Amino acid sequence: MMNEKTIHVRGIDMNVEINGGENLPTIVFLHGFTGSTASWREVANLLKGKFRIVAVDLIGHGKSSIPENVDRYSMEEQVEDLEEMFAELSLDQFILVGYSMGGRVALAYTTHHSTRVSSLILESSSPGLKTKVEREERQVADRRLADRILTDGMPAFIDFWGNIPLFASQKTLSEEKQLTLRNERLSQSEVGLARSLRGIGTGSQSSYWECLGTIKLPVLLITGELDKKFVNISREMEKEFPYVRHETIENAGHAIHVEKLNTFATMIEEHILALKNRGGSL
């Protein structure tokens, strides 16, 4: 049974959805840009009874707060929000899963607070951009995109966002699934998305490439075969993590948990079972 909670941390409210009892191994899910706790409900249904699922609305998204100060969306601030929230929920040990933007946050959190994380699973994500020039160029692009959201309005932006090359493979999904995805995106706040882009866009965050070697826990990288950019990024990341496995899913694009739901859920379950068989703490 799904239990929705609002957790007050560091002056803001964070919305979470919790499925499953406290006696089960816990998996925490962090969504991507334009996503929410709803992004993980189908995955949660497939893992029901086996794991406790905690899905988080990152700030500016879903039902979590939309702070006025763009600096409040920075990676450093959001990492500390999560740390306080996990403490409030008494989540002392969990598997952390992040998709795209949520993967960047999950990686940053693990870099700073690895003691709570038993394993890190990154879906179609990155440690950020390596050079200052790349980050500055991306910041300009992110600001333009943020302005576009506020100028054009949510329906026009979502039409544009759903048609970028990154999501081309989602056109093969059923009409019902495409509509569900569109409605989740449309449910977001224009202001929340714009501030999120400015505060925690890929151009605004620090590079975590040099931190990968310090993460001494099992890492699973999941990418879609059709998402060449993130396949290549994950191949580079593979070389840096001490304990890592990279799986590329056939005929999938950026959002594997949407396009290949059953495969994604099975992969997470098998990864956690392998950890348990090796004597890992969950």
Buried (B, 14 or more C-beta within 10 A) or exposed (E): EEEEEEBEBEEBBBBBBBBBEEEBBBBBBBBBBBBBBBBBBBBBEBBEEBBBBBBBBBBBBBBBBBBEEBEBBBBEBBBBBBBBBBBBBEBEEBBBBBBBBBBBBBBBBBBEBBEBBBBBBBBBBBBBBEEEEBBEEBBEEBBEBBEBBBEBEBEEBBEEBBEEEBBBBBEEBEEEBBEBBBEBBEBBBBBBBBBBBBBBBBBBBBBBBEBBEEBEBBBBBBBBBBBEEBBEBBEEBBEBBEEBEBBBBEEBBBBBBBBBBEBBBEBBBEBBEBBEEEEBEB
